[in-house]
Amino acid sequence: MNAIKFEKFKTPLVITGILILAIVTAHASGSTQAGFDDVWLKISDYMQGSLGKVLIGLIVLVGLAAAVVRQSLMSLAVAVGGAISLYYSPDIINGMMAASHAVQTTLPAFM
């Protein structure tokens, strides 16, 4: 069988890659997407509201039941970790996405 020679495709592939990169960069620069803000607010309200508290309670109860059945506290620890991450994940995600400026630290002056 004849093997396909990629040498003749190198230049068109490089040019196509550069064009795709330029188009994607031009499309994404300076645009803020606010289309999912309402969805994110609703989901974070659910997670930190009464529905989230009910889910957290159920997760802890299932973890406690699994810990009793398996006679191991690891199931309870995983369930509590999952419940904590469910409740605090909206705040963590908002904090990561809002951190758009550099952190400035100052060293104490020794005089």
N, C-alpha and C positions, 0 to 999 in steps of 0.2 A: 504494500500500500504506500502511496505517496504521502509524505508528511507535509502538513501545511507549514509554509515558511512564514514566520512572524516578522521577518525583517521588512517585508513590504508593507506590513500593517502598522509599523512603529510610528511613523510620522502622523498618519491620520488618527491613530489612537491618542497620541500626545496632544494633538490639536483639539480633538473632541473633549478630552479631559480638561484642558485649559478653558475651553468655552463653557463647559458645564460648571466649572468652578467659578468663573466670572459671572455667569448668569445667576447662580445660587447666591453668591455674595452680594450682587447688586439687588437681588430681590429681598434679601433678609436685612439689609442695612437700613436703619432708621425707621423700622416699622414695629409698632407695638401691637400685639395681638390681644384684644380685649374681648374676643368672642366667647371665651370660656370663663370669664370672671364670675358670671352669675352661677355657673355650674360649680365652680370651685367654692364659692361662698356657701352654696346650698350643701355641698358635701361636708365642708368643715363645720357648718352648723349642725348637721346630723351627727357628726362624729363627736362633737363636744356638747351636744344637747342631750335631751332625755333619751333619744334613741341610742346614742353612743354609750350612755351610762348603763342602759339595759344590756347592750351587747357586751360591755366590759364585765358587768356582773355575771352574765351567762358564761363568758369565757373563763372567769375565775371559778365559777361553780363546776364547770366541766373539767377544768384542770384539777380541782380538789377531788372530784369523783375519780378521775383517772389516777391521781396520786394514791387514793385509798385502795383502788382495785389493784394497781401494780405494786403497791407498797414501796413507793419511791417518791421522794419530794421533787424529783426532776420535772415531772409533769406539771406540778403546781408552779414551779419556778418559770417554766416556759410559758405557761398560761398567764402568769402575772406580768412577765416581760411583754407578751403580746398585747395584753390589756393596756399597759402603760404606753407602749408604742402606738396603739390605736388612738388613745386620747391625746397624746402630745405631738403626733406627727403633723397636724395642720400648722401648729406654731413653729415647728422645726422647718417645715418646707417654706413657710412664709419668711422666716428668718434667713434662710439660704437664698431665696430669690430676691429679697430686698437688700441684701448685702452687695451693693454695687459700688461702694467707695472703698478705698484702701484703708486698712487699719493703720493708724499712726501710733507708735509707741514712743514714749520718752523715757530716757534713763535718768535716774536720780543724780543730781549733781553732788559730788563729794567735795565739800569745802570745809 
